[in-house]
Amino acid sequence: MTLFQHPLRQAAIAGVAMLTTALTFGAAVTPAPAQAQSSAYYRATLEQPVEKRTEVIRGGTFICSGTVCVGTKARSRPVHVCERLGREFGTVASFSYDGSELDAEALAACRTEA
């Protein structure tokens, strides 16, 4: 007796195959969470608007346009990234990394470096 001789067994095998395919396809096309879709690790607001420009700062890629800058994760501490961003684009009004705001003391240090 072979595996495929019984119709009920055939239907069960086909059902498991379709379910597996549907789950695999569903996982592949399910959108990622909003934070994962955005590759921005850093977000900064500048005091003065700038032309749209892209710079690599301490290993992270930053795109600034107007008064908003976003960047991918860099190799340095956020304070150092903020300081370098200020040198490249102008005075930084606010700076956040991975959803956390830079504290007031660190932001003040960042602003004096600009």
C-alpha positions in Angstrom: 0.0 0.0 0.0 1.5 3.4 -1.0 1.2 6.7 0.8 -1.1 8.2 -1.8 -3.7 5.5 -2.2 -6.2 6.9 0.3 -8.1 10.1 -0.8 -8.3 11.4 2.8 -4.6 11.0 3.3 -4.0 12.9 -0.1 -6.3 15.7 1.0 -4.4 16.0 4.4 -1.0 16.1 2.7 -2.2 18.7 0.2 -3.8 20.8 3.0 -0.5 20.8 5.0 1.4 21.7 1.9 -0.9 24.6 1.2 -0.9 25.8 4.8 2.9 25.8 4.9 3.1 27.7 1.6 0.6 30.3 2.8 2.4 30.8 6.1 5.8 31.1 4.4 4.5 33.5 1.8 2.7 35.5 4.5 5.8 35.9 6.6 7.8 37.0 3.5 5.3 39.8 2.5 4.3 41.0 6.0 5.5 44.6 6.4 8.1 45.2 9.1 7.3 47.5 12.0 7.6 51.2 11.2 10.8 51.7 13.1 12.5 48.8 11.3 11.4 50.1 7.9 13.1 53.4 8.6 16.8 53.0 8.8 17.2 56.2 10.7 18.9 55.7 14.0 19.7 59.4 14.5 17.4 62.3 14.1 18.5 65.9 14.4 16.9 69.3 14.0 19.1 72.2 12.8 18.7 75.8 13.7 19.2 77.0 10.1 17.9 75.2 7.0 20.4 73.6 4.6 20.3 72.3 1.0 19.6 68.6 0.7 22.9 66.9 1.1 24.3 63.5 2.2 27.4 63.0 4.3 29.1 60.1 5.9 29.8 61.0 9.6 31.7 58.6 11.8 30.6 55.6 9.7 26.9 56.6 9.6 25.2 58.0 6.5 23.3 61.3 7.2 20.8 63.0 4.9 19.9 66.6 5.7 17.3 68.7 4.0 15.9 71.9 5.4 16.2 71.7 9.2 15.9 67.9 9.5 18.7 65.4 9.4 18.4 61.6 9.7 21.2 59.1 9.8 22.1 55.4 10.1 23.9 54.1 13.2 27.5 55.3 13.4 30.6 53.9 15.0 30.9 56.6 17.7 29.0 57.7 20.8 25.9 59.9 20.0 27.6 63.0 21.5 30.5 62.7 19.1 28.2 62.1 16.2 26.2 65.2 17.2 29.4 67.3 17.4 30.5 66.2 14.0 27.0 66.8 12.5 27.1 70.3 13.9 30.4 71.0 12.2 29.2 69.7 8.9 25.6 71.2 8.8 25.4 73.9 11.4 24.1 74.4 14.9 22.0 71.4 16.2 18.8 72.4 18.0 17.8 68.9 19.0 19.4 65.4 18.6 18.0 61.9 19.3 19.4 58.4 18.8 17.5 55.2 18.8 14.4 57.0 20.1 16.2 58.7 23.1 16.8 62.4 23.3 20.4 63.6 23.9 20.4 65.0 27.5 20.7 68.8 27.9 24.4 68.7 29.0 25.4 66.6 26.0 23.4 68.8 23.6 25.0 71.9 25.1 28.5 70.4 24.5 27.4 69.5 21.0 26.3 73.0 20.3 29.5 74.6 21.5 31.5 72.5 19.1 29.6 73.8 16.0 
